[in-house]
Amino acid sequence: MAGGIYTEASMSLDGYIAGPGATGFDQLFQWYENGDVAIPTTKPEMTFRTSPASAGHLRQTLDDTGALVVGRRLFDLIGGWDGRHPLDKPVVVVTHQVPDGWPRPGAPFTFVTDGIEAAVAQARELAGDRWVGVNGGTIARQCLAAGLLDEIRVNLVPVLLGDGVPFFDHVGDAPVELSNPTVVEGDRVTHLYYRVRRP
C-alpha cells in the first residue's frame, strides 16, 4: 500500500526491543552483521552484512521508505546522527521543544511540537507515495492509539532478554488484531510483517 505507516524493530522472543539498562543490542542486532551480503548506508562504518534473505528485507525497506518519525529521546541519544540519518531519509522529530542549534542548513530534520498526528502528517508530505517508518516504543504506541499505524514489522531474534523495553506496552483499546504475518526467514532472525486490522 502506497503511503502507509509502519513501525519496525528487532525484538527478543519475550517481546523486548532493549534489555535492562539499555543492554541486549549485541544480541538483537547480530543479524545485521552475520552474513556476506553488504548493504551500505550513508555512514561507511555502518555497512550491514547480512544473509541474502535479510538483505532482501533491508533493501525493500530502504526502497519503500520515504520518511521517518522518531522521538526526541532517540534523537538526543544518537546525537542527531550528525545531521544525516544512516538510511538517508528525511526525519521528523516529535518533541516539546526544538533543541538548541537546530534546525541546521542541509540537515533533513523537521521538529514538530504539536503531537504525533501533526508529525505523521508532516512525514507523509515528505514521503510522497512511499511509506513512513515510525520508531518503536512510545511513538509506535501513540500512532497505534491514533489509528495511524498500518503495519508492524518485527525482526524476531531467538533470544530471551528477561526484562527491558517492550515493543508495545500499555496498549489502549486492546486487544488489537493483526493479520497473519508475511514471513521472511533470515539467519538468527525471522522478519515478520503484520497488517493492523481496522475495527
C-alpha positions in Angstrom: 0.0 0.0 0.0 1.5 3.3 -1.0 1.8 5.9 1.7 1.3 3.6 4.6 2.7 4.0 8.1 4.8 1.2 9.6 6.9 0.6 12.7 9.8 -1.9 12.8 12.1 -3.2 15.5 14.4 -6.0 16.3 12.7 -7.8 19.2 13.5 -10.7 21.5 11.3 -13.7 21.7 9.9 -12.4 25.0 8.9 -9.1 23.5 11.7 -6.6 24.2 13.4 -4.1 21.9 16.1 -3.3 24.5 17.2 -5.2 27.6 17.5 -3.8 31.2 19.6 -0.6 31.3 19.8 -0.3 27.5 21.5 -3.7 27.1 20.9 -6.6 24.7 21.6 -4.8 21.5 24.6 -7.1 20.7 22.1 -10.0 20.5 19.2 -8.0 19.0 21.3 -6.5 16.1 23.5 -9.5 15.5 21.7 -10.3 12.3 22.9 -7.0 10.8 26.4 -8.4 10.6 26.2 -12.2 10.4 26.2 -12.6 6.6 28.1 -12.0 3.4 25.7 -9.5 1.6 26.8 -5.9 2.0 24.1 -3.2 2.4 25.8 0.2 2.6 24.4 3.2 4.4 25.4 6.9 4.4 28.0 6.1 7.0 30.8 3.8 5.8 31.4 2.5 9.3 27.8 1.3 9.3 27.7 -1.1 6.3 25.3 -4.0 7.1 26.5 -7.6 6.2 23.5 -9.9 6.3 22.2 -13.2 5.0 20.6 -13.0 1.5 17.1 -13.2 2.9 17.7 -10.3 5.4 19.4 -8.3 2.6 16.2 -8.6 0.6 14.2 -7.4 3.6 16.5 -4.4 4.2 16.5 -3.4 0.5 12.7 -3.5 0.4 12.6 -1.3 3.5 15.1 1.2 2.0 13.3 1.4 -1.3 9.8 1.7 0.2 10.5 4.2 3.0 10.2 7.9 2.2 10.5 9.5 5.7 11.0 8.6 9.3 9.3 9.7 12.6 11.3 9.5 15.8 11.1 10.7 19.4 13.3 13.3 21.0 14.9 10.8 23.3 16.3 8.7 20.4 17.3 11.9 18.6 19.3 13.1 21.6 20.7 9.7 22.4 22.1 9.3 18.9 23.4 12.9 18.6 21.1 13.7 15.7 23.0 11.2 13.6 25.5 14.1 13.0 22.9 15.7 10.7 22.2 12.9 8.4 20.3 9.6 9.1 22.2 6.4 8.0 19.2 5.5 5.8 19.4 8.9 4.1 15.8 9.7 4.7 14.2 12.9 6.0 13.4 12.6 9.7 10.6 14.2 11.6 11.3 14.5 15.4 8.5 14.6 17.9 9.5 17.0 20.7 8.1 19.5 23.2 10.9 22.0 22.3 13.2 22.3 19.3 16.8 21.5 20.5 19.4 24.2 20.6 21.3 24.5 17.4 18.5 23.0 15.3 17.4 23.1 12.5 20.7 23.1 10.6 21.2 24.1 7.0 21.3 21.0 4.8 20.2 18.6 7.5 16.9 17.0 6.6 15.3 17.1 10.1 11.9 18.6 10.9 10.9 19.3 14.5 7.2 19.0 15.4 6.0 20.3 18.7 2.2 19.7 18.4 1.9 16.0 18.7 2.1 12.7 16.9 -0.7 13.4 14.4 1.0 16.6 13.2 4.3 14.8 13.0 2.9 11.9 10.9 1.1 14.4 8.6 4.4 16.2 8.0 6.2 12.9 7.4 3.5 11.8 4.9 4.1 15.0 2.9 7.9 14.4 2.9 7.4 10.7 1.9 5.1 11.3 -1.1 3.7 7.9 -2.2 6.2 5.9 -0.1 5.9 4.5 3.4 6.6 6.4 6.6 8.6 4.5 9.3 7.9 5.4 12.9 10.1 4.5 15.8 9.2 1.6 18.1 8.1 2.1 21.7 6.2 5.3 22.7 6.0 6.7 19.1 4.6 3.5 17.7 2.1 3.1 20.6 0.9 6.7 20.0 0.4 6.0 16.3 -1.5 2.8 17.1 -3.8 4.6 19.5 -4.4 7.4 17.0 -5.4 4.8 14.3 -2.4 5.8 12.1 -0.4 2.6 12.1 -0.9 0.3 9.1 1.8 -2.3 9.6 4.0 -3.7 12.3 7.3 -5.3 11.2 9.1 -7.5 13.7 12.7 -8.7 13.3 12.2 -11.6 15.7 15.5 -12.6 17.3 15.9 -16.0 19.1 17.0 -14.7 22.5 15.2 -14.1 25.8 16.2 -10.8 27.5 14.1 -11.3 30.6 13.2 -7.6 31.0 13.6 -4.2 29.4 11.8 -2.0 26.9 8.8 -3.8 25.2 8.0 -3.1 21.6 4.5 -2.2 22.7 3.2 -1.6 26.3 0.1 -0.2 27.8 -1.8 -0.6 24.6 -5.2 1.2 24.8 -8.3 -0.4 23.2 -6.7 -3.8 23.4 -6.9 -6.4 22.0 -5.6 -5.0 18.7 -6.0 -7.6 16.0 -3.3 -8.1 13.3 -3.3 -10.1 10.0 -1.5 -13.3 9.5 2.2 -12.5 9.0 4.2 -12.4 5.9 7.4 -14.3 6.9 11.0 -13.9 5.7 13.4 -16.4 7.3 16.9 -14.9 7.8 19.9 -16.2 9.8 19.3 -15.8 13.5 16.3 -13.6 12.7 12.8 -14.0 11.3 11.3 -11.0 9.6 7.5 -10.7 10.2 5.1 -8.3 8.6 1.7 -7.8 10.2 -1.0 -5.6 8.9 -3.1 -3.8 11.6 -6.8 -4.7 11.2 -9.2 -1.9 11.5 -12.3 -2.2 13.7 
